[in-house]
Structures are given as C-alpha cells and as structure tokens.
Amino acid sequence: MATVTPFRIDVPDADIDDLRARLHNARWPEPETVAGWSQGVPRRWLEELCRHWADGYDWRATQRRLNELPQFRTEIDGLAIHFVHVRSAGEHAVPVILTHGWPGSFLEFERAIAPLAETFHVVVPSLPGYAFSDRPVTAGWGIHRIARAWCELMTRLGYPRFIAAGSDWGTSISTSIALQQPHRLSALHLVPPLAATDRDAADLTEAERAALRDLDERSRDGSGYSAMHGTRPQTIGYALLDSPTGLAAWIGEKLMTWTDQSTAGLSREQMLDNLSLYWFTRTAASSVRLYWESIDEVAGWFTAGTAATIAVPTGASVFPAEVPRPSRRFAARRFTNIVYWGEPARGGHFGAWEQPDLFVAGVRATADAV
C-alpha cells in the first residue's frame, strides 16, 4: 500500500532573502514606447508589483495560512504528488477532484475548498512539475498520464467514484478521465468545456460570433506564450527560473489580462502568492513543459468532428471574460449528456479564483442534477 504522508510548507529564510535581493537588483529595460499593454506588461505596473513583492509582501503569513489546509504527498507512477484533501462531515458527501492549470496552482481553489467541503470530500492536487509535486525528469507526463494518476490518487483515498472538475489544463485532464475511465465519474464540471464551434453555421448567434472574435484575437495577439511553451519550454525556463522580475512579467501578464477587468479580478496579494509559489518551488520550467507534452492534442479538440464524444453527465460554467466561450449547443456535440449549463455574470479565466462563490454554485448544481 502506497504511503500518504502529511506535508507542510516550509520555505527557508535564505530563499526569501535571495528573492528580495534579486528583486532589489533587477535590471530594467526602458519603458514601452506606447501606452497600454499592446507591447506587453507596462514597466510601471511591473515595477510596482515587484517593489511590493520585495518590501511589502509577507510570504510567512501566506505560508501560515496555506498550512492550515490539510496537505499531503504520495508517490504515483514514480512521482510524489502534492495535494490538499478535506473530508466533509456531510453524511452523503460526494468526492470531487479539482484540477488547476497554468499559470495557476492549487491556490486557484483555495477559497472554494471550505464551502465545497460542506457537502463534498475535496481533493486538490498540484500538477506534476507544479508547486510541491515532483518535477518529471523524463518525457511522457501529458494530460492522459496525469488523468490516470488522478484516478489512482482517488482510489488511494478510498473514492471509487467521484466528480472531476477543473479549468485550463484541469478541463483537459478531467475530460481525459472521462475518455479513459468514464465508469469512475459520477459527473464532470468543466470551466469551460473544450469543444469546436461550427464557424460556417448559418445561424450563429451574436454571442457565438463574439466568442469567435475574441478567440481569434487571442490567437493573433496573445498566443506567443503558448507557442514558446509548446516548442521551446526549456529555453524560456532558464529566464523564468533565474529572474523573479521575468517570472512576474511572464505570469503576471496572464493573471492580469485573463481576468474579468469589469470586477476586481485578482488582488495583488493573490498574484504574489502564486508567483511566490512558482519561485520558491523552482517550477517555472517544469510547469510549462505540459504544453510541449499536450498542447497540440488539446488544440485539435477545437476542430469540428475530430474529438471523441463523452457521455458522462457534464456540467459547465462559462465565465463572461473567458476565452474560449463555447455555446451549449456546440458543446453538446461533444459532451452528449449536459446536465447543467451556467453562464455566471462575473469572472474570467480563473473562475474559481476570481469568483469562488459562483464556481461553487456551479459544482453544486452539477452534482444536484445527476
């Protein structure tokens, strides 16, 4: 029987001192030559973020807060996997495994754990190569292998059937569980489901047209990071692992621009919690290799007729500032048993992080519909 070991975060003082020294000694380029974000992260915005990271942010307070969560590690398929596990006191609690993506972490679900644990047994693993999970040293850790590891984790915790939920890579991994081991799932909850839209349909709605315009604009103007991750993850990894200002720019841009700017988005403290997690665990390189492993296959899911259909009961939350934003009718071509479809009024790519109450409501509605 594989061992499940309690885990506590304990970053050495030397690592905190080193981070501050690097931030204080950063070499800055000249400012962008245009206003706004069209050339990337504005220098002034990044300087303010990094100044607070160096002189105002308190990692020790974050560490104490995170250590209030019951965390564990267990070896699966040769890697130690880090996860949060909160058992519900509810008599009829259903297990749910929540999977994050890049550039997020298990922190995406931090504020959703307690409300979910009122009625669910909650498991939140860190992806291989992220946070306190081991970093793979050989190729092959793509979405399907991770999905199998998650099934083994749930078996190990005593959960033969469960709900798989997630966003970003978590959507792909949850979908992979449904493809490989559908008998294990009582439901999926995807934020959002990945499915192709028929661009040539004569009856496209204005919402569908707007979603396609946003997706095309993201592909044209905002996909450079994905191309780098998918082709040269090692090359970008050196810079991200060595420079906290570089890491803050690379990840901070997404934490800012992928959120719902009509609301508060993510706070500066939330951003720095996540950046600190990547920095102290030295996972900037290992995390982006997942694109090299799996991005081509997932991109293919947006081509009509190429992705296998899924009959597992499926719920969805499509947040208004997310890209992509599939419509229910096109998602139903792939997910043939949609039991809940939610379009919350607020939130972006990091739905559970930005709007935990709305995310929790969607998971509950999915579970109630099964």
C-alpha positions in Angstrom: 0.0 0.0 0.0 1.5 3.3 -1.1 2.1 5.8 1.7 0.2 9.1 2.0 2.4 11.5 4.0 1.3 14.7 5.7 3.0 17.8 4.2 3.7 21.3 5.5 5.2 24.2 3.5 8.5 25.4 5.0 10.4 27.8 2.8 13.9 28.6 4.2 14.8 32.1 5.2 17.7 32.0 2.8 15.3 31.6 -0.1 13.2 34.6 0.9 16.4 36.7 1.4 17.6 35.6 -2.1 14.3 36.6 -3.7 14.4 40.1 -2.1 18.0 40.6 -3.2 17.2 39.6 -6.8 14.2 41.9 -6.9 16.2 44.8 -5.4 19.0 44.3 -8.0 16.7 43.9 -11.0 17.9 45.3 -14.4 15.0 47.1 -16.0 14.5 47.9 -19.7 13.3 51.2 -20.9 9.6 51.7 -20.8 7.3 50.6 -23.6 7.0 53.1 -26.4 3.2 53.1 -26.4 0.5 53.5 -23.8 -1.3 50.4 -22.5 -0.5 46.7 -22.7 -0.1 46.3 -26.5 3.7 45.7 -26.2 3.3 43.6 -23.1 3.5 44.3 -19.4 4.0 48.0 -18.8 7.1 48.8 -16.9 5.4 50.9 -14.3 2.9 48.2 -13.4 5.6 45.6 -13.1 7.9 47.9 -11.0 5.1 48.5 -8.6 4.3 44.8 -8.3 7.9 43.8 -7.8 8.5 46.6 -5.3 5.7 45.3 -3.2 6.9 41.7 -3.6 10.3 42.8 -2.3 9.4 45.1 0.5 5.7 44.8 1.4 4.6 41.2 0.7 4.7 38.7 3.6 5.3 35.2 2.4 5.4 33.9 6.0 1.8 35.0 6.5 0.8 33.2 3.3 2.7 30.1 4.4 0.9 30.0 7.7 -2.5 30.4 6.0 -1.8 27.6 3.5 -0.5 25.3 6.2 -4.0 25.5 7.8 -5.1 23.3 4.8 -4.5 19.6 5.2 -1.8 18.8 2.7 -0.2 15.5 1.7 2.2 13.9 -0.7 2.1 10.4 -2.2 4.1 8.7 -4.9 2.2 7.7 -8.1 3.9 6.4 -11.2 7.3 7.4 -9.9 6.4 10.9 -8.9 5.4 12.3 -5.5 2.2 14.2 -5.9 1.2 17.1 -3.6 -2.5 17.5 -2.8 -5.0 19.1 -0.4 -7.6 16.7 1.0 -10.5 17.9 3.1 -13.1 15.3 4.1 -16.6 16.6 4.5 -18.7 15.9 7.6 -21.7 15.6 5.4 -23.4 12.3 5.6 -23.8 11.9 1.8 -20.7 13.8 0.7 -19.6 13.2 -2.9 -15.8 13.2 -3.7 -14.7 15.9 -6.1 -11.2 16.4 -7.5 -10.3 19.9 -8.6 -7.5 20.4 -11.2 -5.8 23.7 -11.9 -3.8 24.9 -15.0 -1.1 27.3 -16.0 -0.2 29.9 -14.8 -2.3 29.0 -11.8 -1.8 26.4 -9.0 -3.8 24.7 -6.3 -4.3 28.3 -5.0 -7.0 28.8 -7.6 -9.3 26.7 -5.5 -8.2 27.9 -2.0 -11.4 30.0 -1.3 -13.7 27.3 -2.8 -12.4 24.5 -0.6 -14.3 25.3 2.6 -17.7 25.9 1.1 -17.4 22.8 -1.1 -16.4 20.8 1.9 -19.8 21.4 3.5 -21.2 18.8 1.1 -18.1 17.3 -0.8 -14.9 15.5 0.0 -12.5 17.8 -1.7 -9.2 16.8 -3.3 -7.0 19.4 -4.9 -3.7 18.1 -6.4 -0.8 20.0 -7.8 0.0 19.0 -11.3 3.3 17.2 -11.9 6.0 19.8 -12.2 3.9 22.4 -10.3 4.2 23.6 -6.7 5.1 20.8 -4.3 4.6 17.9 -6.7 7.8 16.4 -8.0 9.2 17.7 -11.3 9.3 15.0 -14.0 12.7 14.1 -15.3 11.6 12.2 -18.3 9.1 13.0 -21.1 5.6 11.5 -21.1 3.7 13.4 -18.4 0.9 14.7 -20.6 -2.8 15.1 -19.8 -3.6 11.4 -20.2 -0.9 10.2 -17.9 -1.9 12.8 -15.3 -5.6 11.7 -15.6 -4.6 8.1 -14.8 -2.5 9.4 -11.9 -5.6 11.3 -10.6 -7.7 8.1 -10.8 -5.1 6.3 -8.8 -5.0 9.1 -6.2 -8.7 8.9 -5.8 -8.6 5.1 -5.4 -5.9 5.5 -2.8 -8.1 7.9 -0.9 -11.0 5.5 -0.9 -13.1 7.1 -3.6 -14.1 4.6 -6.3 -16.4 7.2 -7.9 -16.1 11.0 -8.0 -16.7 14.3 -9.8 -13.8 15.6 -11.8 -13.8 19.4 -12.1 -11.2 21.9 -13.4 -10.2 24.8 -15.6 -7.4 25.3 -18.2 -5.3 22.2 -18.1 -7.8 20.9 -15.5 -10.5 20.9 -18.1 -8.4 18.8 -20.4 -7.3 16.4 -17.6 -10.9 16.0 -16.3 -12.0 15.3 -19.9 -9.3 12.7 -20.3 -10.6 10.9 -17.2 -14.0 10.8 -18.9 -12.3 9.4 -22.0 -10.2 6.7 -20.3 -12.2 5.7 -17.2 -15.8 7.0 -17.5 -17.0 4.4 -15.0 -15.2 6.3 -12.3 -17.1 9.5 -12.8 -20.5 10.5 -11.4 -20.1 13.8 -13.3 -17.7 16.3 -14.9 -17.7 20.0 -14.2 -15.7 21.9 -16.8 -14.7 25.6 -16.8 -15.4 25.7 -19.7 -15.8 22.5 -21.8 -13.5 22.4 -24.8 -15.4 21.9 -28.0 -15.4 23.2 -31.6 -17.8 25.8 -32.8 -19.1 25.4 -36.4 -17.8 28.7 -37.9 -19.8 28.1 -41.1 -23.1 27.7 -39.4 -25.7 30.0 -41.0 -27.4 30.6 -37.7 -24.6 31.7 -35.4 -25.8 33.9 -32.6 -24.2 37.2 -31.8 -22.8 35.7 -28.6 -21.2 32.9 -30.6 -19.8 35.4 -33.1 -18.4 37.5 -30.3 -16.8 34.4 -28.7 -15.2 33.5 -32.0 -13.9 37.1 -32.5 -12.3 37.0 -29.0 -10.8 33.6 -29.7 -9.3 34.8 -33.0 -7.9 37.9 -31.3 -6.4 35.8 -28.6 -4.8 33.6 -31.2 -3.5 36.6 -33.1 -2.3 38.8 -30.3 -2.0 36.7 -27.2 -0.7 33.2 -28.0 3.0 33.8 -28.2 3.5 32.3 -24.7 1.8 29.0 -25.8 4.0 28.7 -28.9 7.1 29.1 -26.7 5.8 26.7 -24.1 4.8 24.1 -26.7 8.1 24.2 -28.7 10.9 25.5 -26.5 9.9 25.2 -22.8 13.5 24.6 -21.7 14.7 27.8 -23.4 12.1 30.1 -21.6 12.6 28.1 -18.4 16.1 29.4 -17.8 15.0 33.0 -17.7 11.9 32.3 -15.6 13.7 30.3 -13.1 16.6 32.8 -12.7 14.8 36.1 -12.7 11.8 36.9 -10.4 11.1 40.1 -12.4 11.0 37.9 -15.6 8.7 35.4 -13.9 6.4 38.3 -12.6 6.1 39.7 -16.1 5.5 36.3 -17.8 2.9 35.1 -15.4 1.7 38.4 -14.1 0.5 39.4 -17.6 -1.8 36.4 -17.7 -3.1 36.9 -14.1 -4.0 40.5 -15.1 -5.2 40.2 -18.7 -7.1 36.9 -18.4 -9.3 38.1 -15.5 -12.6 39.9 -15.6 -11.5 43.6 -15.6 -15.0 44.7 -15.0 -14.6 43.4 -11.5 -11.7 43.3 -9.1 -10.0 40.4 -10.9 -7.2 39.1 -8.8 -5.8 41.1 -6.0 -2.1 42.0 -5.8 -1.7 39.6 -2.9 -3.2 36.7 -4.8 -0.9 37.3 -7.7 2.1 37.4 -5.4 1.0 34.3 -3.5 1.0 32.5 -6.9 4.3 34.0 -8.1 6.0 33.1 -4.8 4.8 29.5 -5.1 6.3 29.2 -8.6 9.5 31.0 -7.4 10.2 29.1 -4.2 9.4 25.7 -5.7 11.5 26.4 -8.8 8.8 25.1 -11.1 8.8 27.8 -13.8 10.4 25.4 -16.3 8.8 22.1 -15.3 5.3 23.6 -15.3 5.4 24.9 -18.9 6.6 21.6 -20.3 3.0 20.4 -20.1 2.4 22.4 -23.3 5.2 20.6 -25.1 3.5 17.3 -24.0 -0.1 18.0 -24.8 -1.0 21.4 -26.4 -1.2 20.1 -30.0 -3.7 17.4 -29.0 -5.9 19.8 -27.0 -5.8 22.4 -29.8 -7.2 19.6 -32.1 -10.3 19.4 -29.9 -11.4 22.8 -31.4 -11.6 21.2 -34.8 -15.1 20.0 -35.5 -15.6 16.3 -35.7 -12.2 15.3 -34.5 -12.7 14.8 -30.8 -14.3 11.7 -29.3 -17.7 12.2 -27.7 -18.3 11.9 -24.0 -21.5 10.6 -22.4 -20.5 11.3 -18.7 -23.0 13.7 -17.1 -21.4 17.1 -17.6 -21.9 20.5 -16.1 -20.2 23.6 -17.3 -19.5 27.1 -16.1 -18.7 29.6 -18.9 -17.5 32.8 -17.3 -18.1 36.0 -19.3 -14.4 37.1 -19.7 -13.1 33.6 -20.5 -11.6 32.7 -23.8 -12.8 30.4 -25.3 -16.5 30.6 -24.5 -18.4 27.7 -26.2 -22.1 27.8 -26.5 -24.2 25.0 -25.1 -25.4 23.7 -28.5 -21.9 23.3 -29.9 -20.5 21.8 -26.7 -23.4 19.3 -26.7 -22.0 17.8 -29.9 -19.0 16.5 -27.9 -20.5 16.3 -24.4 -23.7 14.5 -25.2 -25.2 14.5 -21.6 -25.1 18.1 -20.4 -27.0 18.2 -17.1 -26.1 21.8 -16.1 -25.0 24.8 -18.1 -24.1 28.0 -16.2 -23.1 31.4 -17.6 -22.1 33.4 -14.5 -22.4 37.2 -14.6 -18.8 37.8 -13.5 -15.4 36.2 -13.8 -12.7 35.4 -16.3 -10.2 32.6 -17.0 -9.6 31.9 -13.3 -13.2 31.5 -12.4 -12.8 29.7 -9.1 -10.1 32.1 -8.0 -11.9 35.3 -9.0 -15.5 34.2 -8.1 -15.3 31.2 -5.8 -19.0 31.5 -4.8 -20.1 31.3 -8.4 -17.8 28.4 -9.1 -19.0 26.5 -6.0 -22.6 27.1 -7.1 -21.8 25.6 -10.5 -20.3 22.5 -9.0 -23.2 22.0 -6.6 -25.7 22.5 -9.4 -23.9 19.8 -11.5 -23.9 17.4 -8.5 -27.6 18.1 -7.8 -28.5 17.4 -11.5 -27.0 13.9 -11.5 
